[in-house]
Amino acid sequence: MLSLSAAVSFIALLFYCVLLVVVIRRDFKSRLHLSFALNLFHTFSGTRLFLLSLFVPIELACGDAMGMPFKKDAFDVIICGLATHHMNVPRLLFEMRRVLKLGGALTIADVGGSLRWKLPGVRTLIKIATFFYFLVTENIFRGWTEASALPNVYTAEEWQSSLRESGFTGIRVAELPKSHAWIPSPLLITAKKPNGKG
């Protein structure tokens, strides 16, 4: 039986996949390749992905997002949800740009930071609060993982700058509504790989 957080994660994953299927079917008419974090790969592989396979061919892969096991210019679309704050963002963006086809689209949904978070005292308090929140709601490993990821939480301005420096164009960063005042604002980030050489 799935826990509540696993069920919510599955619904979010299903939403992303359906959105991706619609975009691919409408704009690119190509196959679908899904890459998951290892824990999601085990949780959602098999019968849960069968429904998606009815619409488009699916290949599953498990790999390092900062060293993707794909050829250059392999994908029309990349969608990344709630993961970038656990990674080296400049390296991740380099890899995403490398595997995107010319004119390919990138969409990232993740937590967004605030400039106040950069202040040493504030950062320490947020790290402690994050650790204890996830310790109580999930487990010690998740608490440590999320608290350790805080330095990688980018502001909207940092995302725009990093994407521009990585060679993306058509960059848009939108702040989405948040459920509580004390949590970080979710960001929806879109960009394109230019049609020129790259």
Secondary structure, DSSP 8 states (H G I E B T S, - for coil): ---HHHHHHHHHHHHHHHHHHHHIIIII---EEEE--HHHHHHH-THHHHHHHTTS-EEEE---TTS-SS-TT-EEEEEEES-GGGS-HHHHHHHHHHHEEEEEEEEEEEEE--GGGGSHHHHHHHHHHHHHHHHHHT-HHHHHHHHHHGGG---HHHHHHHHHHTT-EEEEEEE---SSTTS-EEEEEEEE--SS--
